[in-house]
Every structure is written in structure tokens, then in C-alpha cells.
């Protein structure tokens, strides 16, 4: 079922368990810390892998060490088309061959980072694997409720964000500034409130939270989890992030990946919510029970 861009999909109250499988840092031996992001989301309706990290080695090694059976994954969601979120895709598909793959149709487009006059390819390295899985693709434009009971945002509307700066995407025979039309986030409704999981938040926290509140029917977004791409942004941008997090009703900010250490410190000092840092093996539950392995 594909919803329109303005329709809010239904979302039941779920129990949710989140386990971080790939993150920049690891706090114990046997786990691989790697620039990237992947999180396992378990609900009573099924198991979701949100992003796949930069390499299959990190995804598979960390999953084994944490006792995670990737074959139980029923849905794989790619938040956007950068290598550090999609590099483990072929391993994820091999481990869970029956899983549905959710992504925007522009996610496999070629992409580059461009800073200080240098241009570096940062697009999806497993594009061929994704294309071979095309029968399993379910592409998103607008928001969609999936069988696991959560909502995927579809494209995030709003004005250009400072978090988009320095990125390029293939367009025609050349390139253009990447506006991240392919970026999506996940929204789950739990007994503790709405939980938002984002990969990099390139569309910016103001656009992301505004869209999340449209999808929640105006209800507070109690927890915001993932990378927020606040590093190298200005004090005014950080203040704007704090303002929208407070206005959305956030009580928990679980920050990692591309957030930036100084930016995370700033959130901890100024936002009303409790701020915690993500790492490989980080786990959080919302609700009385959140599935079992």
C-alpha cells in the first residue's frame, strides 16, 4: 500500500526494542566500530533492519557478537544512498533473502561528497546487489505503513537544509547539489510515545521533525535516534535544532554517527531532553516487551 504524500498512515501502539549494530564507536572487544549506521528494530509484528553500515563485515561480525539472527529480518530500510548506510546491503540480503527492501527510487543514484575542491564518490557500493534484488524493492515517495507496524516517512518536504551542503548527486549527464529527496526516516508509536529513527538527517532536524509531527497527527515525538548531521554547522543552526527538539516534545535524544561530538555536547547542555551517545551494542526498549530472540 502506497499512501499519498499528505495522508497519515495508521500506526498501532507497539513495543519496540532497538539494538545498534553499526556505529562509529564500540565500547567492548569483539565489536567493530566503523563510520556508519545500522540498527535492528524489533516489534511484536516483526523485525526491521534500518540501514546496513559501511561494510558487510562490520554488520555480520557485530550481529554475531550481539546474538542477533539477521535471518529473522523481515524488512530492510535504507535511509538514503550513502555508502556508510548501504555498504552491508549484500550481506543483509544474503542473510535474510526473504526480506522486503524499502528505499526511495533515487537511493541508488551516484553520489559524491565535495569539500575543499575535492570530489569523492560516496554512493551506494552495493548498487548491483540492490538491482539484483529489484523484485523485492518497494520504493517510497509518500509515507507508508509497513507490516511491522511502523511508518516510513517517504520524501521529507521543506526548504534546503544546512546539513545538505557539500554533497552532489548525478543529474542528467552531470551533477547537481544533492537535496536528499531520497532520505526517509522511520516512526514507531509506542506506549512511551513516538520514536523517530533517522540515518543522517541530511534534510535537517527542523524539516524532519515537522514531517514527523504531521505523521503523528501532532502528537509529541518522545525519542529521536540516529545521526543528526550537526557537525560543522553554526551556533545558529544548533540553536534551531534545540528549538525544534524541545518543541516536538523530545524526552530522549540518542545521538550518534554524523551528529558530531561538540554538537552532541551542545544538545546535552541546551536541550530539555536527556542526551545519550550511541555505540555498537547500545540497546533501548520502549514499552513493556519488545520481542525476543
C-alpha positions in Angstrom: 0.0 0.0 0.0 1.4 3.4 -1.0 -0.1 6.4 0.7 -0.4 9.8 -0.7 2.1 12.5 0.3 -0.3 14.1 2.7 -2.2 11.0 4.1 -1.1 9.9 7.6 -0.8 6.1 7.6 -2.3 4.2 10.6 0.2 3.2 13.3 -0.6 0.8 16.2 0.9 1.1 19.6 3.9 -1.2 19.7 6.6 -2.5 22.0 9.9 -1.6 20.4 13.5 -2.8 21.1 16.4 -1.1 19.3 19.8 -2.6 19.0 22.6 -0.6 17.3 24.6 -3.0 15.1 26.9 -0.5 13.3 28.1 2.8 14.7 31.3 4.9 14.8 32.4 3.6 18.2 32.5 0.3 20.1 32.9 0.1 23.8 33.9 -3.6 24.1 36.2 -6.1 22.5 34.9 -8.2 19.7 32.7 -5.4 18.2 33.7 -3.4 15.2 33.3 0.4 15.4 33.0 1.9 12.0 31.9 5.1 10.4 28.3 4.1 9.5 25.0 3.3 11.0 22.7 0.2 11.2 20.0 -0.5 13.8 17.8 -3.6 14.4 14.3 -2.7 15.4 12.2 -5.5 16.9 8.4 -5.2 17.4 5.7 -7.8 18.1 4.9 -7.6 14.4 8.3 -8.3 13.1 12.0 -7.3 12.8 13.4 -4.4 10.8 17.0 -3.6 9.8 17.3 0.1 9.4 20.4 0.8 7.3 23.3 -1.7 6.9 26.5 0.2 7.8 29.5 0.7 5.6 30.6 -2.9 5.2 29.1 -6.3 5.5 32.0 -7.4 7.7 31.0 -5.0 10.4 27.3 -5.8 10.1 27.8 -9.6 10.3 30.5 -9.5 12.9 28.6 -7.3 15.3 25.3 -9.1 14.8 27.0 -12.5 15.7 28.7 -11.0 18.7 25.5 -9.5 19.9 23.4 -12.6 19.4 21.4 -11.1 16.6 20.0 -13.5 14.0 19.8 -11.5 10.8 17.7 -14.2 9.1 14.8 -13.1 11.2 14.7 -9.7 9.5 11.5 -9.2 7.5 12.2 -5.7 6.2 15.4 -3.8 5.3 15.1 0.0 5.1 17.7 2.2 3.5 17.6 5.8 4.9 19.5 7.3 1.9 22.0 6.4 -0.7 25.4 6.9 1.0 27.9 4.1 1.4 28.0 4.3 5.2 24.4 3.3 5.4 24.2 0.9 2.5 27.6 -0.9 2.3 26.4 -4.0 4.1 23.3 -4.4 1.9 24.5 -7.5 0.1 25.3 -9.3 3.4 21.9 -8.3 4.8 20.1 -9.6 1.7 22.1 -12.9 1.8 21.3 -13.4 5.5 17.6 -12.5 5.0 16.7 -13.5 1.4 13.0 -13.1 2.0 13.2 -9.6 3.5 11.4 -6.8 1.7 13.7 -3.9 0.8 12.4 -0.4 1.2 14.1 2.6 -0.4 13.4 5.7 -2.5 13.8 5.2 -6.2 16.6 7.8 -6.2 18.6 6.0 -3.5 20.9 4.0 -6.0 21.8 7.3 -7.8 25.6 8.1 -7.9 26.6 10.5 -5.2 29.7 12.4 -4.2 31.0 14.5 -1.3 32.6 17.8 -2.4 34.7 19.8 0.0 37.8 21.9 -0.3 37.8 21.4 -4.1 37.9 17.6 -3.8 35.2 15.2 -5.1 34.8 11.8 -3.6 32.4 9.0 -4.5 30.2 8.2 -1.5 27.2 6.5 -3.2 25.8 3.0 -2.6 28.6 0.5 -3.1 26.2 -2.4 -3.3 24.2 -1.0 -6.2 24.5 -4.2 -8.2 23.2 -6.2 -5.3 20.3 -3.8 -4.8 19.5 -4.1 -8.5 19.6 -7.9 -8.4 17.1 -7.7 -5.6 14.8 -5.4 -7.6 11.8 -7.8 -7.4 12.0 -7.2 -3.6 12.1 -3.5 -3.9 9.3 -1.4 -2.6 10.0 2.2 -3.5 8.7 5.1 -1.5 7.5 8.6 -2.4 5.0 9.4 0.3 4.7 7.9 3.8 3.9 4.2 4.1 2.9 1.9 6.9 4.7 -1.4 6.6 3.6 -4.8 8.0 5.9 -4.5 11.0 3.6 -1.7 12.3 5.8 1.3 11.8 5.6 4.2 9.3 8.3 5.1 6.8 8.3 8.8 6.0 8.8 8.9 2.3 10.4 12.1 1.0 10.8 14.8 3.6 9.4 18.2 2.5 10.8 21.6 3.5 13.3 24.2 2.5 17.0 23.4 1.8 18.9 22.4 5.0 22.5 23.4 6.0 23.1 19.6 6.5 22.8 19.2 2.8 25.9 21.3 2.0 28.8 19.8 0.2 27.0 16.8 -1.4 26.4 16.1 -5.1 24.1 13.7 -6.9 24.1 12.6 -10.5 21.7 14.5 -12.7 21.4 14.0 -16.4 24.9 13.8 -17.8 26.4 15.8 -14.9 25.9 16.6 -11.2 23.8 18.9 -9.1 23.6 19.8 -5.4 22.0 16.8 -3.5 18.7 17.8 -1.9 18.3 14.3 -0.5 14.9 13.7 -2.0 15.6 10.0 -1.2 16.1 10.4 2.5 13.5 8.7 4.7 13.1 8.1 8.4 11.2 5.6 10.5 8.5 6.4 13.0 7.1 4.0 15.6 4.3 4.6 18.0 5.0 3.0 21.4 3.3 3.1 24.8 6.0 5.6 25.8 5.3 7.8 22.8 6.5 8.2 19.3 10.1 7.1 18.4 11.8 8.6 15.4 14.9 6.8 13.8 16.9 8.7 11.2 20.1 7.7 9.4 21.8 11.1 8.8 19.1 13.7 8.9 20.5 15.5 5.8 17.1 17.2 5.4 17.8 18.8 8.8 16.1 18.4 12.1 13.6 21.2 11.5 12.2 19.6 8.3 12.5 16.1 9.8 10.6 16.8 13.0 7.9 18.9 11.2 7.2 15.9 8.9 7.3 13.5 11.8 4.7 15.6 13.7 2.5 15.6 10.6 2.6 11.8 10.5 2.0 11.6 14.3 -1.1 13.7 14.0 0.6 16.4 16.1 1.5 14.1 18.9 4.9 14.6 20.6 8.0 12.9 19.3 9.3 11.5 22.5 12.6 9.9 21.3 14.8 10.9 18.4 17.5 8.4 17.5 20.4 8.3 15.0 22.8 10.6 13.2 21.7 14.3 13.0 24.5 15.7 10.8 25.1 18.7 13.0 28.9 18.7 12.9 30.4 21.8 11.2 27.1 23.7 11.5 26.8 27.1 13.0 25.7 28.1 16.5 22.5 29.4 15.0 21.9 26.0 13.3 22.5 24.2 16.6 20.1 26.6 18.4 17.5 25.9 15.7 18.0 22.1 16.3 17.5 22.6 20.0 14.4 24.7 19.5 12.6 22.1 17.3 13.6 19.2 19.5 12.1 21.0 22.5 9.0 22.0 20.6 8.5 18.4 19.3 8.4 17.2 23.0 11.6 15.1 22.8 12.5 13.5 26.1 15.3 11.3 24.8 17.9 12.2 22.2 20.1 9.2 21.3 22.8 10.8 19.1 25.5 9.1 17.1 27.2 8.7 13.8 27.3 12.1 12.0 26.0 14.2 14.9 29.5 15.4 15.9 30.9 15.3 19.4 30.7 19.0 20.0 27.2 19.2 18.6 26.1 16.3 20.9 27.6 18.2 23.8 25.7 21.3 22.8 22.4 19.3 22.7 23.2 17.9 26.1 23.8 21.3 27.5 20.8 23.1 26.0 18.0 20.7 25.0 15.4 19.7 27.6 15.7 16.0 26.7 18.2 13.6 28.1 21.0 13.1 25.6 22.9 9.8 25.3 25.6 8.7 22.8 25.1 5.7 20.5 27.7 3.0 20.2 27.8 -0.6 18.8 25.6 -2.7 21.1 23.6 0.2 22.5 20.1 -1.1 23.3 16.9 0.6 24.3 13.3 -0.7 24.9 10.1 1.3 24.7 7.1 -0.5 26.0 6.6 -3.5 28.4 8.1 -6.0 25.9 9.8 -5.7 22.6 10.0 -9.1 21.0 12.5 -11.8 21.8 15.4 -13.6 20.1 
